Protein backbone atom coordinates (compact mmCIF):
# COMPACT_ATOMS: atom_id res chain seq x y z
CA UNK A 1 0.00 0.00 0.00
CA UNK A 2 2.80 2.41 0.89
CA UNK A 3 4.39 1.92 -2.53
CA UNK A 4 1.11 2.84 -4.25
CA UNK A 5 0.82 6.05 -2.25
CA UNK A 6 4.44 6.98 -2.96
CA UNK A 7 4.02 6.36 -6.72
CA UNK A 8 0.82 8.40 -6.87
CA UNK A 9 2.43 11.22 -4.91
CA UNK A 10 5.33 11.28 -7.35
CA UNK A 11 2.91 11.45 -10.31
CA UNK A 12 1.18 14.44 -8.74
CA UNK A 13 4.46 16.12 -7.68
CA UNK A 14 3.53 15.79 -4.02
CA UNK A 15 6.41 15.73 -1.56
CA UNK A 16 5.84 13.30 1.32
CA UNK A 17 7.17 14.29 4.73
CA UNK A 18 7.41 11.38 7.11
CA UNK A 19 6.71 11.93 10.78
CA UNK A 20 8.41 10.01 13.57
CA UNK A 21 6.38 6.98 14.71
CA UNK A 22 5.65 8.65 18.04
CA UNK A 23 5.20 12.39 17.80
CA UNK A 24 2.67 13.66 20.35
CA UNK A 25 3.87 17.24 19.93
CA UNK A 26 2.53 17.12 16.36
CA UNK A 27 -0.89 15.84 17.40
CA UNK A 28 -3.33 18.54 18.61
CA UNK A 29 -5.42 16.11 20.66
CA UNK A 30 -2.33 15.25 22.71
CA UNK A 31 -1.99 18.93 23.55
CA UNK A 32 -5.63 19.04 24.69
CA UNK A 33 -5.10 15.93 26.88
CA UNK A 34 -2.15 17.71 28.49
CA UNK A 35 -4.33 20.72 29.35
CA UNK A 36 -7.03 18.40 30.70
CA UNK A 37 -4.49 16.61 32.87
CA UNK A 38 -3.33 19.94 34.28
CA UNK A 39 -6.88 20.79 35.32
CA UNK A 40 -8.20 17.35 36.28
CA UNK A 41 -5.53 14.86 37.25
CA UNK A 42 -2.28 16.51 38.34
CA UNK A 43 -1.46 15.69 41.97
CA UNK A 44 -4.98 14.51 42.74
CA UNK A 45 -6.25 11.25 44.18
CA UNK A 46 -9.66 9.93 43.15
CA UNK A 47 -11.45 7.47 45.41
CA UNK A 48 -13.22 5.87 42.48
CA UNK A 49 -13.35 5.76 38.70
CA UNK A 50 -16.76 7.44 38.98
CA UNK A 51 -15.15 10.46 40.72
CA UNK A 52 -12.47 10.62 38.02
CA UNK A 53 -15.08 10.45 35.26
CA UNK A 54 -17.08 13.22 36.94
CA UNK A 55 -14.04 15.52 36.98
CA UNK A 56 -13.33 14.81 33.30
CA UNK A 57 -16.96 15.55 32.40
CA UNK A 58 -16.79 18.74 34.47
CA UNK A 59 -13.64 19.80 32.62
CA UNK A 60 -15.20 19.18 29.19
CA UNK A 61 -18.54 20.82 29.97
CA UNK A 62 -17.56 23.70 32.28
CA UNK A 63 -13.83 24.42 32.42
CA UNK A 64 -12.93 23.96 28.74
CA UNK A 65 -15.55 26.45 27.46
CA UNK A 66 -14.30 28.97 30.04
CA UNK A 67 -10.62 28.62 29.12
CA UNK A 68 -11.07 27.76 25.44
CA UNK A 69 -10.08 31.13 24.03
CA UNK A 70 -6.85 31.12 26.03
CA UNK A 71 -5.80 27.79 24.50
CA UNK A 72 -5.33 29.07 20.97
CA UNK A 73 -1.58 29.40 21.43
CA UNK A 74 -1.23 25.89 22.91
CA UNK A 75 -3.49 23.96 20.52
CA UNK A 76 -2.39 25.23 17.15
CA UNK A 77 -0.80 23.69 14.10
CA UNK A 78 2.03 26.21 13.84
CA UNK A 79 5.11 24.11 13.29
CA UNK A 80 8.64 25.36 13.17
CA UNK A 81 10.36 24.83 9.85
CA UNK A 82 13.92 23.60 10.13
DOGUZA-665168 format. One record per residue (C-alpha): chain; residue in one letter; x, y, z. Coordinates in steps of 0.5 Angstrom, whole numbers, plus 500, padded with zeros to 3 digits. Layout:
DOGUZA-665168
+-------+------+-----+-----+-----+
| chain | resn |   x |   y |   z |
+-------+------+-----+-----+-----+
|     A |    a |   X |   Y |   Z |
...
+-------+------+-----+-----+-----+
END
This chain:
DOGUZA-665168
+-------+------+-----+-----+-----+
| chain | resn |   x |   y |   z |
+-------+------+-----+-----+-----+
|     A |    x | 500 | 500 | 500 |
|     A |    x | 506 | 505 | 502 |
|     A |    x | 509 | 504 | 495 |
|     A |    x | 502 | 506 | 491 |
|     A |    x | 502 | 512 | 496 |
|     A |    x | 509 | 514 | 494 |
|     A |    x | 508 | 513 | 487 |
|     A |    x | 502 | 517 | 486 |
|     A |    x | 505 | 522 | 490 |
|     A |    x | 511 | 523 | 485 |
|     A |    x | 506 | 523 | 479 |
|     A |    x | 502 | 529 | 483 |
|     A |    x | 509 | 532 | 485 |
|     A |    x | 507 | 532 | 492 |
|     A |    x | 513 | 531 | 497 |
|     A |    x | 512 | 527 | 503 |
|     A |    x | 514 | 529 | 509 |
|     A |    x | 515 | 523 | 514 |
|     A |    x | 513 | 524 | 522 |
|     A |    x | 517 | 520 | 527 |
|     A |    x | 513 | 514 | 529 |
|     A |    x | 511 | 517 | 536 |
|     A |    x | 510 | 525 | 536 |
|     A |    x | 505 | 527 | 541 |
|     A |    x | 508 | 534 | 540 |
|     A |    x | 505 | 534 | 533 |
|     A |    x | 498 | 532 | 535 |
|     A |    x | 493 | 537 | 537 |
|     A |    x | 489 | 532 | 541 |
|     A |    x | 495 | 530 | 545 |
|     A |    x | 496 | 538 | 547 |
|     A |    x | 489 | 538 | 549 |
|     A |    x | 490 | 532 | 554 |
|     A |    x | 496 | 535 | 557 |
|     A |    x | 491 | 541 | 559 |
|     A |    x | 486 | 537 | 561 |
|     A |    x | 491 | 533 | 566 |
|     A |    x | 493 | 540 | 569 |
|     A |    x | 486 | 542 | 571 |
|     A |    x | 484 | 535 | 573 |
|     A |    x | 489 | 530 | 574 |
|     A |    x | 495 | 533 | 577 |
|     A |    x | 497 | 531 | 584 |
|     A |    x | 490 | 529 | 585 |
|     A |    x | 487 | 523 | 588 |
|     A |    x | 481 | 520 | 586 |
|     A |    x | 477 | 515 | 591 |
|     A |    x | 474 | 512 | 585 |
|     A |    x | 473 | 512 | 577 |
|     A |    x | 466 | 515 | 578 |
|     A |    x | 470 | 521 | 581 |
|     A |    x | 475 | 521 | 576 |
|     A |    x | 470 | 521 | 571 |
|     A |    x | 466 | 526 | 574 |
|     A |    x | 472 | 531 | 574 |
|     A |    x | 473 | 530 | 567 |
|     A |    x | 466 | 531 | 565 |
|     A |    x | 466 | 537 | 569 |
|     A |    x | 473 | 540 | 565 |
|     A |    x | 470 | 538 | 558 |
|     A |    x | 463 | 542 | 560 |
|     A |    x | 465 | 547 | 565 |
|     A |    x | 472 | 549 | 565 |
|     A |    x | 474 | 548 | 557 |
|     A |    x | 469 | 553 | 555 |
|     A |    x | 471 | 558 | 560 |
|     A |    x | 479 | 557 | 558 |
|     A |    x | 478 | 556 | 551 |
|     A |    x | 480 | 562 | 548 |
|     A |    x | 486 | 562 | 552 |
|     A |    x | 488 | 556 | 549 |
|     A |    x | 489 | 558 | 542 |
|     A |    x | 497 | 559 | 543 |
|     A |    x | 498 | 552 | 546 |
|     A |    x | 493 | 548 | 541 |
|     A |    x | 495 | 550 | 534 |
|     A |    x | 498 | 547 | 528 |
|     A |    x | 504 | 552 | 528 |
|     A |    x | 510 | 548 | 527 |
|     A |    x | 517 | 551 | 526 |
|     A |    x | 521 | 550 | 520 |
|     A |    x | 528 | 547 | 520 |
+-------+------+-----+-----+-----+
END
